[in-house]
Amino acid sequence: MKTARSDPASRGGERGMTLIAVIFTFIVVAAAVSAMAILFATENRRTIGTRAGAQLRQLLIAVPPFAEAQLQSQAPTARTLTIPTPIPEATLTLTFQPIDESKTDIRVNATINKSFASQTLHYHRTNTIWTLQSTTLHADGSRIPH
């Protein structure tokens, strides 16, 4: 008498179920790997954006002493300066906008790749000394449109 295990039809069914289980396992693993790749890519973009934001803030913070030195060395005239930065992909421009003899605004634009930050420095002159009165951080920054 034959047992269920030795029956060829029964063994084919077992092989079929095993094959289905293996295929299902591959599908689950592929989905998990795809989900992890998407998460890693998203985290990478977020990290790059955070790093660029921090570097932009550092550039904006570093500008006032340079701008003040420019005002002390030259009469305020309407002009734009591009300042070299230690960050290769960054650009930093200062646009001097004299208001009158004792007031000058300087618009600072910092760009790293597609990230952007901007501020205006408001200077006032007393006798021959220029001093920073206030700073306006502009909300029009963050990302440059494609």
C-alpha positions in Angstrom: 0.0 0.0 0.0 1.2 3.5 -0.9 1.6 6.3 1.7 0.8 9.9 1.0 4.4 10.8 0.9 5.4 8.4 -1.8 2.4 9.4 -4.0 3.9 11.4 -6.9 0.8 13.6 -7.1 1.1 14.5 -3.4 4.8 15.4 -3.8 4.0 17.7 -6.7 1.6 19.6 -4.5 4.2 19.9 -1.7 6.7 21.3 -4.3 4.1 23.7 -5.6 3.4 25.1 -2.1 7.1 25.3 -1.4 7.6 27.2 -4.6 4.8 29.6 -3.8 6.2 30.2 -0.3 9.7 30.9 -1.8 8.2 33.4 -4.3 6.2 35.1 -1.6 9.3 35.4 0.6 11.2 37.0 -2.4 8.4 39.5 -2.9 8.3 40.4 0.8 12.1 40.8 0.8 12.1 42.9 -2.4 9.4 45.2 -1.0 11.4 45.6 2.2 14.6 46.4 0.3 12.7 48.9 -1.9 11.1 50.6 1.2 14.5 50.9 2.9 16.1 52.4 -0.3 13.3 55.0 -0.4 13.8 55.8 3.3 17.6 56.1 2.9 17.2 58.5 -0.1 14.7 60.6 1.8 17.0 60.8 4.8 20.0 61.7 2.6 18.1 64.6 1.0 17.0 65.8 4.5 20.5 65.6 5.8 21.9 67.5 2.8 19.3 70.2 3.2 20.0 70.5 7.0 23.7 70.8 6.3 23.2 73.5 3.7 20.9 75.4 6.0 23.5 75.4 8.7 26.2 76.5 6.3 24.0 79.3 5.0 23.4 80.6 8.5 27.2 80.6 9.2 27.8 82.6 6.0 25.2 85.2 7.0 26.7 85.4 10.5 30.2 85.9 9.1 29.2 88.9 6.9 28.7 91.9 9.2 32.4 92.4 10.2 33.4 92.2 6.5 30.6 94.6 5.5 31.5 97.0 8.3 35.1 97.0 7.2 34.0 97.7 3.6 32.0 100.7 4.8 34.9 102.0 6.9 37.3 101.8 4.0 35.1 103.3 1.2 32.4 105.9 0.9 29.0 104.0 0.6 28.1 103.7 -3.0 25.6 101.5 -4.7 27.5 98.4 -5.7 27.5 94.6 -5.5 30.4 92.5 -4.2 30.8 88.8 -4.6 32.8 87.4 -1.7 34.8 84.2 -1.9 33.7 81.5 0.5 35.5 78.4 2.0 32.6 76.3 0.7 33.2 75.5 -3.0 29.6 75.3 -4.1 28.6 78.5 -2.2 28.2 82.0 -3.5 27.9 85.1 -1.3 26.9 88.5 -2.6 26.6 91.9 -0.9 24.6 94.6 -2.5 25.2 98.1 -0.9 22.2 100.4 -1.0 23.0 103.8 0.5 19.9 105.6 1.9 21.5 108.9 2.8 24.8 110.2 4.2 24.4 108.4 7.5 22.4 105.3 6.6 23.2 102.3 4.4 21.5 99.0 3.9 23.4 95.9 2.7 21.5 93.0 1.2 23.3 89.7 1.7 22.4 86.7 -0.5 24.0 83.3 0.2 23.4 80.3 -2.0 24.6 76.7 -1.7 23.5 74.5 -4.6 19.7 75.1 -4.6 19.4 76.4 -1.0 19.2 80.1 -0.5 19.2 82.6 2.5 19.0 86.3 2.5 19.3 89.2 5.0 19.5 92.9 5.0 22.0 94.7 7.3 21.0 98.2 8.4 24.0 100.4 9.2 24.1 103.9 10.7 27.1 106.3 10.7 27.9 108.4 13.7 30.8 110.8 12.9 33.0 108.5 10.9 32.0 105.2 12.5 29.6 102.8 10.9 27.6 100.6 13.3 25.1 97.8 12.6 21.7 98.9 13.9 19.6 95.9 13.0 19.3 92.9 10.7 16.3 91.7 8.8 16.3 88.0 7.9 14.2 87.5 4.8 11.7 84.6 4.6 12.0 84.4 0.8 14.9 81.9 1.1 15.3 78.2 1.7 15.0 76.6 -1.8 15.7 78.1 -5.2 13.0 77.0 -7.7 14.1 74.7 -10.5 
